[in-house]
């Protein structure tokens, strides 16, 4: 199948976030009141080897699984005659419907169709130990496709999925042939894997496969062709449709059944080829006299019938403008991502659904006011689709904007590269004391430390985040300018560096969102009383000089 993207209370949120979407372009909606298909209504389409008659996948299931007793339904909402589906399988079918609907809003894929196929192919993985994550305790593998009663398909996956390095086998709950999965494999649970043995991936892949060729599955003939493309058997189609209608009349989720214990593989019954009828030789005719030949006029050469012109299909996607998207954190991208869809005859592909999806994003970027990570946009009459409302996230970093569309045979993709740069910190234009004693002069007794001093950096009256300040003791030179004191000669207050050594200057950490700077402790041990000067200066030369008065320690009281 071709790629594109736990319980029902979380289904819509999870599905619409998984690219799982990240995965394809198709549509979904429930088909109701479908009519019975007659044998001659449609022909199978040769989309892939999946369309070849593979026989009945249930032939390899143990008897208790091939036609199990329907488990009792639980909970309200299950109508009379409703049947139960293991909860994880039911969740997978419904999530696949939503994913496909979001990506291809023209296919109208009902989840009950996926459930019908899942019922016929593996009885919803019952008896194989279906787990909550969509995998099974035991592998599900169909008969060997070696041409002995089934289609002959030589190995295409080196045994990766089916454990057979000579011939292919259908694998997983939806019984995908590996060669089909190589094209249509999907990620239905957002774990960045495409595995036909996982019912979430298999359900989404099956949905995309069934919708191939811009099918609308609410049309009975197209629905019929879709199922035939999955397994070219009229009996198969009728059985799947029967289960689909049964599920449309009501169904409930039941607990996932445990793995069964079937030590002896069942005997596979293969179709018996019909004997070739023998013919009775016709009697030898008696020779007739040779008639006199009569000149025969030369017949005119019949005109060869004109072959019908094939309908143009979507052939390629073209990037319009630069493939590089750049914006500052928290701002909108000024360049709107645009692509052009082109048909096989070179004309614009109008009214085609195009999937835009953010991938590998480290920035928190999103699309539109709803904060989506994907959006399906339909091309205009010129075949152009543009993504509106792409906004950079709060973090610097990058992402890939993947653009995808599908024709009947392949996935078409192009990509933009997005870069989000950090928003430049506002340049502080003022430093001011904002501690509790900001309205009083700085004063401390000799021998005691100055603590709790706070300064705030602002830019045009607002807190200036990211401002870095150097704090240091200064004195005036002969020209009256403030210059740093000589650390070797200074007898004034000092800071301690990270190693505890005395220093007269420190580079402080950048301000936070509030623009505040908490100055470290300033020591005055062995400092003579007097007035000293502490300067705070930014790299842009915004300066605040504070006068610090150190008073003499009181004389000790005389001994009594």
Residue pairs with C-beta under 8 A, 6 or more apart in sequence:
1 48
1 50
1 176
1 180
1 181
1 183
1 184
1 185
1 186
1 205
1 206
1 208
1 209
2 24
2 183
2 184
2 208
2 209
2 212
2 406
2 410
2 411
3 23
3 24
3 183
3 184
3 185
3 186
3 187
3 194
3 205
3 208
3 411
4 19
4 21
4 22
4 23
4 24
4 25
4 26
4 103
4 186
4 208
4 355
4 404
4 406
4 411
5 18
5 19
5 20
5 21
5 22
5 23
5 24
5 99
5 103
5 186
5 187
5 188
5 190
5 204
5 357
5 374
6 14
6 88
6 91
6 132
7 87
7 91
8 91
8 94
8 253
11 91
11 94
11 95
11 98
12 98
14 95
14 190
15 21
15 95
15 98
15 99
15 102
16 98
16 99
16 102
16 372
16 374
17 190
17 373
18 99
18 187
18 188
18 189
18 190
19 187
19 190
19 357
19 359
19 373
19 374
20 95
20 99
20 186
20 187
20 188
20 189
20 190
20 204
21 99
21 102
21 103
21 355
21 357
21 374
22 187
22 190
22 357
22 359
22 374
22 402
23 99
23 186
23 187
23 188
23 194
23 204
23 208
24 99
24 100
24 103
24 104
24 186
24 204
24 208
24 355
24 404
24 406
24 411
25 103
25 104
25 208
25 353
25 354
25 355
25 376
25 404
25 405
25 406
26 100
26 101
26 103
26 104
26 107
26 109
26 207
26 208
26 210
26 211
26 406
27 100
27 101
27 103
27 104
27 105
27 106
27 107
27 108
27 109
27 211
27 216
28 96
28 97
28 98
28 99
28 100
28 101
28 104
28 107
28 108
28 109
28 110
28 111
28 207
29 97
29 101
29 108
29 109
29 110
29 218
30 110
30 111
30 112
30 248
31 108
31 110
31 112
31 113
31 217
31 218
31 223
31 244
31 248
32 248
34 220
34 223
34 241
34 244
34 245
35 220
36 238
36 241
37 220
37 221
37 223
37 224
37 237
37 238
37 241
39 234
41 220
41 221
41 224
42 221
42 224
42 225
42 228
43 225
43 228
44 51
44 225
44 228
44 229
44 232
45 51
45 212
45 213
45 225
45 228
45 229
47 209
47 212
47 213
47 229
47 408
47 409
48 177
48 179
48 180
48 183
48 184
48 209
48 229
49 151
49 153
49 168
49 177
49 179
49 180
50 176
50 177
50 180
50 209
50 229
50 230
50 231
51 228
51 229
51 230
51 231
51 232
52 151
52 153
52 232
53 150
53 151
53 231
53 232
53 233
54 142
54 143
54 145
54 150
54 151
54 170
54 175
54 177
54 231
55 143
55 149
55 150
55 233
55 270
55 271
56 236
57 120
57 121
57 122
57 142
57 143
57 170
57 175
58 65
58 66
58 67
58 120
58 121
58 123
59 143
59 266
59 268
59 269
60 141
60 142
60 143
60 265
60 266
60 268
61 122
61 123
61 127
61 266
62 127
62 260
62 262
62 266
63 266
64 127
64 260
65 123
65 126
65 127
65 260
66 123
68 123
68 126
68 127
70 83
70 84
71 83
71 84
71 254
71 257
72 84
72 254
73 82
73 83
73 84
73 251
73 252
73 254
74 84
74 252
74 254
75 252
75 253
77 250
77 252
78 84
78 250
78 251
78 252
79 249
79 250
80 250
81 246
81 249
81 250
82 249
82 250
82 251
82 252
83 246
83 247
83 251
84 251
84 252
84 253
84 254
85 93
85 115
85 119
85 124
85 247
85 251
85 252
85 253
85 254
86 124
86 125
86 126
86 130
86 253
86 254
86 255
86 256
86 257
87 253
87 254
87 255
87 256
88 130
88 131
88 132
88 134
88 199
88 256
89 115
89 118
89 124
89 125
89 130
89 173
89 199
89 256
90 115
90 251
90 253
91 200
91 253
92 134
92 188
92 199
92 200
92 202
92 203
93 111
93 112
93 114
93 115
93 118
93 203
94 111
95 188
95 189
95 200
95 203
95 204
96 109
96 111
96 114
96 188
96 200
96 203
96 204
96 206
96 207
97 109
97 110
97 111
97 114
97 207
99 188
99 204
99 207
100 107
100 109
100 204
100 207
100 208
100 211
101 109
102 374
102 376
103 353
103 355
103 376
104 211
104 353
104 376
104 406
105 353
105 376
106 214
106 216
106 353
107 210
107 211
107 214
107 215
107 216
107 217
108 216
108 217
108 218
109 207
109 210
109 211
109 217
110 217
110 244
110 248
112 243
112 244
112 245
112 247
112 248
112 251
113 210
113 217
113 223
113 227
113 240
113 244
114 174
114 203
114 206
114 207
115 124
115 243
115 244
115 247
115 251
116 239
116 240
116 241
116 242
116 243
116 244
116 247
117 174
117 206
117 227
117 230
117 240
118 124
118 125
118 173
118 174
118 199
118 203
119 240
119 243
120 236
120 239
120 240
120 243
121 170
121 173
121 174
121 175
122 128
122 140
122 172
122 173
122 174
122 175
124 130
124 173
124 199
125 136
125 140
125 173
125 199
126 257
127 257
127 259
127 260
127 262
128 136
128 137
128 138
128 139
128 140
128 173
128 259
128 260
129 136
129 137
129 138
129 258
129 259
130 136
130 173
130 199
130 256
130 257
131 137
131 256
132 256
133 189
133 198
134 188
134 189
134 198
134 199
134 200
134 201
135 195
135 197
135 198
135 199
136 173
136 197
136 199
136 259
137 259
138 259
139 163
139 171
139 197
140 171
140 172
140 173
140 175
140 197
141 162
141 163
141 164
141 169
141 170
141 171
142 169
142 170
142 171
142 175
143 149
143 150
143 169
143 170
143 268
144 150
144 164
144 167
144 169
145 151
145 152
145 153
145 167
145 168
145 169
145 170
145 177
146 152
146 166
146 167
148 270
149 270
149 271
150 270
152 167
153 167
153 168
153 177
153 179
154 166
154 167
154 168
155 164
155 165
155 166
155 167
155 168
155 178
156 168
156 178
156 179
156 182
157 168
157 178
157 179
157 181
157 182
158 165
159 165
160 178
161 171
161 172
161 176
161 178
161 181
161 195
161 196
161 197
162 168
162 169
162 170
162 171
162 178
163 169
168 177
168 178
168 179
169 177
169 178
170 176
170 177
171 177
171 178
171 181
171 196
171 197
172 195
172 196
172 197
172 198
172 199
172 202
173 197
173 199
173 202
173 203
174 196
174 199
174 202
174 203
174 205
174 206
176 184
176 196
176 202
176 205
176 206
178 196
180 209
181 194
181 196
181 205
183 410
184 205
184 208
184 209
185 194
185 195
185 196
185 201
185 205
186 194
186 201
186 204
186 205
186 208
187 193
187 194
187 201
187 204
188 198
188 200
188 201
188 202
188 203
188 204
188 205
189 198
189 200
189 201
193 201
194 201
194 205
195 201
196 202
196 205
206 230
208 406
209 229
209 230
210 217
210 226
210 227
210 229
210 230
211 217
211 226
212 226
212 229
212 406
212 408
213 407
213 408
214 408
215 222
215 223
215 225
215 226
216 222
217 223
217 226
224 237
227 236
227 237
227 240
227 241
228 234
228 236
228 237
230 236
230 240
310 344
312 343
312 344
312 345
312 347
313 343
313 344
313 407
313 408
314 341
314 342
314 343
314 344
314 349
314 352
314 405
314 406
314 407
314 412
315 342
315 343
315 344
315 349
315 407
315 412
316 341
316 342
316 412
317 339
317 340
317 341
317 342
317 354
317 403
317 405
317 412
317 413
317 414
318 339
318 340
318 341
318 342
318 414
319 338
319 339
319 414
319 416
320 338
320 339
320 340
320 384
321 335
321 338
322 335
323 415
323 416
323 417
324 416
324 417
324 419
325 333
325 335
325 337
325 390
325 401
325 416
325 417
325 418
325 419
326 333
326 335
326 418
326 419
326 420
326 421
327 333
327 334
327 391
327 392
327 418
327 419
327 420
327 421
328 392
328 420
328 421
328 422
328 423
328 424
329 363
329 392
329 393
329 394
329 395
329 396
329 420
329 421
329 422
329 423
330 391
330 392
330 393
330 394
330 423
331 391
331 392
331 423
332 389
332 390
332 391
332 392
333 390
333 391
333 392
333 418
336 386
336 387
336 388
336 390
337 356
337 386
337 387
337 390
337 401
337 403
337 416
338 384
338 385
338 386
338 387
339 354
339 384
339 385
339 403
339 414
340 348
340 379
340 382
340 383
340 384
340 385
341 348
341 349
341 352
341 354
341 379
341 383
341 384
341 385
341 405
342 348
342 349
342 383
343 349
343 383
347 383
348 379
348 381
348 382
348 383
348 384
349 379
349 383
350 379
350 380
350 381
350 382
350 383
351 378
351 379
352 378
352 379
352 383
352 385
352 405
353 376
353 377
353 378
353 405
354 376
354 377
354 378
354 379
354 385
354 403
354 404
354 405
355 374
355 375
355 376
355 402
355 403
355 404
355 405
356 367
356 374
356 375
356 376
356 377
356 385
356 387
356 401
356 402
356 403
357 373
357 374
357 401
357 402
357 403
357 404
358 365
358 366
358 367
358 373
358 374
358 399
358 400
358 401
358 402
358 418
359 399
359 400
359 401
359 402
360 398
360 399
360 400
361 373
361 393
361 397
361 398
361 399
361 400
361 418
362 395
362 397
362 398
362 399
363 392
363 393
363 394
363 395
363 396
363 397
363 398
363 399
363 418
363 420
364 393
364 394
364 395
365 390
365 391
365 392
365 393
365 399
365 418
365 420
366 372
366 373
366 391
366 393
367 373
367 374
367 375
367 387
367 388
367 389
367 390
367 391
368 375
368 388
368 389
369 389
375 387
377 385
377 386
377 387
378 385
379 385
385 403
387 401
390 401
392 418
392 420
393 420
395 420
396 420
396 421
396 422
397 419
397 420
398 417
398 418
398 419
398 420
399 418
399 420
400 415
400 416
400 417
400 418
401 415
401 416
401 417
401 418
402 413
402 415
403 413
403 414
403 415
403 416
404 411
404 412
404 413
405 411
405 412
406 412
425 464
425 465
425 466
425 467
425 510
426 459
426 460
426 462
426 464
426 465
426 466
427 459
427 464
427 540
428 457
428 458
428 459
428 464
428 467
428 515
428 538
428 540
428 542
429 458
429 459
429 460
429 464
429 542
430 457
430 458
430 459
430 542
431 455
431 456
431 457
431 469
431 536
431 538
431 542
431 543
431 544
432 438
432 455
432 456
432 458
432 544
433 453
433 454
433 455
433 544
433 546
434 454
434 455
434 456
434 516
435 452
435 453
435 454
436 452
437 452
438 454
441 547
441 549
442 450
442 453
442 534
442 546
442 547
442 548
442 549
443 548
443 549
443 550
443 551
444 450
444 522
444 524
444 548
444 549
444 550
444 551
445 524
445 550
445 551
445 552
445 553
445 554
446 524
446 527
446 528
446 529
446 550
446 551
446 552
446 553
447 524
447 525
447 526
447 527
447 553
448 524
449 521
449 522
449 523
449 524
450 493
450 521
450 522
450 524
450 548
451 521
451 522
453 518
453 519
453 522
454 516
454 517
454 518
454 519
455 469
455 516
455 517
455 519
455 536
455 544
456 463
456 511
456 514
456 515
456 516
456 517
457 463
457 464
457 467
457 469
457 511
457 515
457 516
457 517
457 538
457 542
458 464
458 515
462 515
463 511
463 513
463 514
463 515
463 516
464 511
464 515
465 510
465 511
465 512
465 513
465 514
465 515
466 510
466 511
467 510
467 511
467 515
467 517
467 538
468 507
468 508
468 509
468 510
468 511
468 538
468 539
469 507
469 508
469 511
469 517
469 536
469 537
469 538
470 505
470 506
470 507
470 508
470 536
470 537
470 538
471 495
471 505
471 506
471 508
471 519
471 520
471 534
471 535
471 536
472 484
472 485
472 504
472 505
472 506
472 534
472 535
472 537
473 484
473 485
473 490
473 492
473 493
473 494
473 504
473 505
473 532
473 533
473 534
473 535
474 482
474 483
474 484
474 485
474 533
474 534
474 535
474 545
475 482
475 483
475 485
475 533
476 482
476 483
477 483
482 533
482 535
482 543
482 545
484 504
484 505
485 492
485 504
487 502
487 503
487 504
487 505
490 504
491 527
491 528
492 504
492 527
492 532
493 522
493 523
493 524
493 527
493 532
493 534
493 548
493 550
494 502
494 503
494 504
494 522
494 523
495 502
495 503
495 504
495 505
495 506
495 520
495 521
495 522
495 523
496 502
496 503
496 520
496 521
496 523
497 503
497 506
502 523
506 520
508 517
508 519
508 520
511 517
517 536
522 534
522 548
524 550
527 550
528 550
529 550
529 551
529 552
530 549
530 550
531 547
531 548
531 549
531 550
532 547
532 548
532 550
533 545
533 546
533 547
533 548
534 545
534 546
534 548
535 543
535 544
535 545
535 546
536 543
536 544
536 545
536 546
537 543
537 544
